[in-house]
Amino acid sequence: LNLSSYKSWRSLAVVNYEVASLYRNDIDRNIEYQIQAIRAFVCSIKLSPDNNLLDALRFLTLWFESESDIVQEEIYKALETIPVSTWLHVIPQIIARLHIRDEAISDGVQYILTRIGNDHPYALIYHLAVSLKDEGYRRKAAQRLISNIDNIHHLVDDATFFSTELLRVAILWFESWYIGLEEVSRLYYVNHNIPLIFQKLEELHKDIDRGSQSEEEQLFEQTYGRDIHDAW
């Protein structure tokens, strides 16, 4: 084994990675091969002259699929040594696990995303802006992450405002109400789902309650505002 060659470490990692999958029913041997695979992947990633996307994805697979505390401890140690730049190409895969309630995985996800956020904040802001729109645990996890990253809160706020304005400009009130009322009609005549109908209508009325902010919105409000208000 050439210890200075990332290709050698990659080959060793892949072998252990594949052998581990053969011993799913033998916990001790499965853990042993997983740990060997993790250590070899770390060496391959660190020695690779460019971003080692394939090895990073395999590493993530081991991380997120393993239920062993021993393996999770080994992964956490590895996360402390792998260059932050390695994770820039797999941010979507990591962010997708932001809501995981498993404490070991959750702490690792928070740790690596915090490192990314401190070194490369612009790589995270839109991912976090999307996560903040979630109503569940994912939103809380995103808020926790933002509190751990220096000087990113205002960037996320700016990104949220920017994306909201883009949507507002891209989808005019005429279009959103047309699409919305078609959806409401379908819910009534096909699904007979009254609660969801009111939910959809409330979403449409939020824009009206917010007030018009452009000439197009003012025109819509002048044309249909009274009828919408009387109907509601």
C-alpha positions in Angstrom: 0.0 0.0 0.0 1.4 3.3 -1.1 0.7 5.5 2.0 1.2 8.7 0.0 -1.2 7.9 -2.8 -4.9 8.8 -2.4 -5.7 6.1 -5.0 -4.4 3.4 -2.7 -6.4 4.7 0.2 -9.5 5.0 -2.0 -9.1 1.3 -3.1 -8.7 0.2 0.5 -11.7 2.3 1.6 -13.9 0.9 -1.1 -13.0 -2.7 -0.3 -13.8 -2.1 3.4 -16.9 -0.2 2.5 -18.2 -3.1 0.3 -17.1 -5.8 2.8 -18.9 -4.0 5.6 -22.2 -4.4 3.7 -21.7 -8.1 3.5 -21.6 -8.4 7.3 -24.8 -6.5 8.2 -25.9 -9.4 10.4 -22.5 -9.6 12.2 -22.5 -6.4 14.1 -18.9 -6.6 15.4 -17.3 -7.3 12.0 -19.6 -4.8 10.3 -18.5 -2.0 12.7 -14.8 -3.1 12.3 -15.0 -2.7 8.5 -17.0 0.5 8.7 -14.3 2.1 10.9 -11.5 0.9 8.5 -13.4 2.3 5.6 -13.9 5.7 7.3 -10.2 6.0 8.2 -9.2 5.1 4.6 -11.7 7.5 3.1 -10.3 10.3 5.3 -6.8 9.6 4.1 -8.0 9.5 0.5 -9.9 12.8 0.8 -7.0 14.6 2.5 -4.4 13.3 0.0 -6.6 14.0 -3.1 -5.3 16.9 -5.2 -8.9 18.0 -6.0 -12.3 17.8 -4.5 -12.9 14.1 -4.0 -16.7 14.1 -4.5 -17.2 10.4 -4.8 -15.3 9.6 -1.6 -17.2 12.4 0.2 -20.5 10.9 -0.9 -19.5 7.4 0.3 -18.3 8.9 3.6 -21.7 10.5 4.0 -23.5 7.2 3.2 -21.5 5.5 6.0 -22.3 8.4 8.3 -26.0 8.6 7.8 -26.7 4.9 7.5 -24.7 3.7 10.5 -26.6 3.1 13.8 -23.5 2.3 15.8 -22.4 4.8 18.5 -18.8 3.6 18.0 -18.9 4.4 14.2 -20.5 7.7 14.9 -17.7 8.6 17.3 -15.2 7.7 14.7 -17.0 9.8 12.1 -17.0 12.8 14.5 -13.3 12.5 14.9 -12.9 12.4 11.1 -15.0 15.5 10.6 -12.5 17.4 12.7 -9.7 16.6 10.4 -11.3 16.7 6.9 -10.8 20.1 5.1 -14.0 22.2 5.1 -13.7 22.7 1.3 -14.5 18.9 0.8 -18.1 19.5 1.9 -18.9 22.4 -0.4 -20.0 20.1 -3.2 -22.2 18.0 -0.9 -24.0 20.7 1.1 -27.5 19.7 -0.2 -26.9 16.1 1.0 -25.9 17.4 4.5 -28.6 20.1 4.7 -31.2 17.4 3.9 -30.3 15.7 7.2 -30.6 19.0 9.2 -33.9 17.8 10.7 -32.7 14.4 11.8 -33.5 13.9 15.5 -30.7 11.3 16.1 -28.5 13.2 18.5 -25.1 11.9 17.3 -25.9 12.6 13.6 -27.6 15.9 14.4 -24.6 17.1 16.4 -22.3 16.1 13.5 -24.4 17.9 11.0 -24.5 21.0 13.1 -20.8 20.9 13.6 -19.8 20.5 9.9 -22.4 23.1 8.7 -21.1 25.5 11.4 -17.6 25.1 10.0 -18.8 25.6 6.5 -20.8 28.7 7.6 -17.8 30.3 9.3 -15.5 29.8 6.4 -17.9 30.0 3.4 -21.1 31.7 4.6 -22.4 32.4 1.1 -22.5 28.7 0.4 -25.1 28.2 3.1 -27.4 31.3 3.1 -30.0 30.1 0.5 -30.1 26.6 2.0 -30.8 28.1 5.4 -33.3 30.6 4.0 -35.3 27.7 2.6 -35.1 25.7 5.9 -36.4 28.7 7.9 -39.6 28.6 5.9 -40.3 25.1 7.2 -42.8 24.9 10.1 -41.4 21.9 11.9 -38.2 20.7 13.6 -36.2 21.6 10.5 -36.8 25.3 11.2 -35.6 25.0 14.8 -32.5 23.2 13.6 -31.8 25.9 11.1 -32.2 28.6 13.8 -29.9 26.7 16.1 -27.3 26.5 13.3 -27.6 30.3 12.5 -27.0 31.1 16.2 -23.7 29.2 16.0 -22.3 30.9 12.9 -20.7 34.3 13.2 -22.2 37.2 11.2 -24.5 35.0 9.0 -27.9 36.1 10.4 -28.1 39.3 8.4 -27.0 37.4 5.2 -29.9 34.9 5.7 -32.3 37.8 6.3 -31.2 39.5 3.1 -31.4 36.2 1.1 -34.9 35.6 2.4 -36.0 39.1 1.5 -34.4 38.8 -1.9 -36.1 35.4 -2.7 -39.4 36.7 -1.5 -39.2 39.7 -3.7 -38.2 37.6 -6.7 -41.3 35.4 -6.2 -43.5 38.5 -5.8 -42.1 39.9 -9.1 -42.2 36.6 -10.9 -45.8 35.7 -9.9 -48.2 38.6 -10.2 -51.4 38.8 -8.1 -53.5 38.2 -11.2 -51.7 34.9 -11.8 -51.5 33.8 -8.2 -55.3 34.4 -7.7 -56.2 32.7 -10.9 -54.1 29.6 -10.1 -55.3 29.7 -6.5 -59.0 29.9 -7.3 -58.6 27.0 -9.8 -57.0 25.0 -7.0 -59.8 25.9 -4.6 -62.4 24.9 -7.2 -60.8 21.5 -7.7 -60.6 21.0 -3.9 -64.3 21.7 -3.7 -65.7 19.8 -6.6 -63.3 16.9 -6.6 -61.9 16.5 -3.1 -64.6 18.1 -1.1 -61.9 19.3 1.3 -63.3 22.3 3.0 -60.5 22.9 5.6 -57.9 22.9 2.9 -60.0 25.3 0.8 -60.0 27.9 3.6 -56.3 27.3 4.1 -55.6 28.1 0.4 -57.9 31.2 0.5 -56.2 32.5 3.7 -52.8 32.2 1.9 -54.2 34.3 -1.0 -55.6 36.9 1.4 -52.3 37.3 3.1 -51.0 39.2 0.1 -54.0 41.5 0.0 -53.7 42.1 3.8 -50.0 43.0 3.3 -51.0 45.8 0.9 -50.0 46.5 -2.6 -46.3 47.4 -3.3 -46.2 47.8 -7.0 -48.3 49.3 -9.8 -49.5 45.9 -10.9 -50.6 45.1 -7.3 -52.4 48.4 -7.0 -54.2 47.8 -10.3 -55.3 44.3 -9.0 -56.5 45.8 -5.7 -58.4 48.6 -7.4 -60.1 46.1 -9.8 -60.9 43.2 -7.5 -60.1 44.4 -4.0 -63.7 45.2 -3.0 -65.2 42.1 -4.4 -62.5 39.9 -2.7 -63.1 41.7 0.6 -66.9 41.3 0.4 -66.7 37.7 -0.6 -64.4 36.9 2.3 
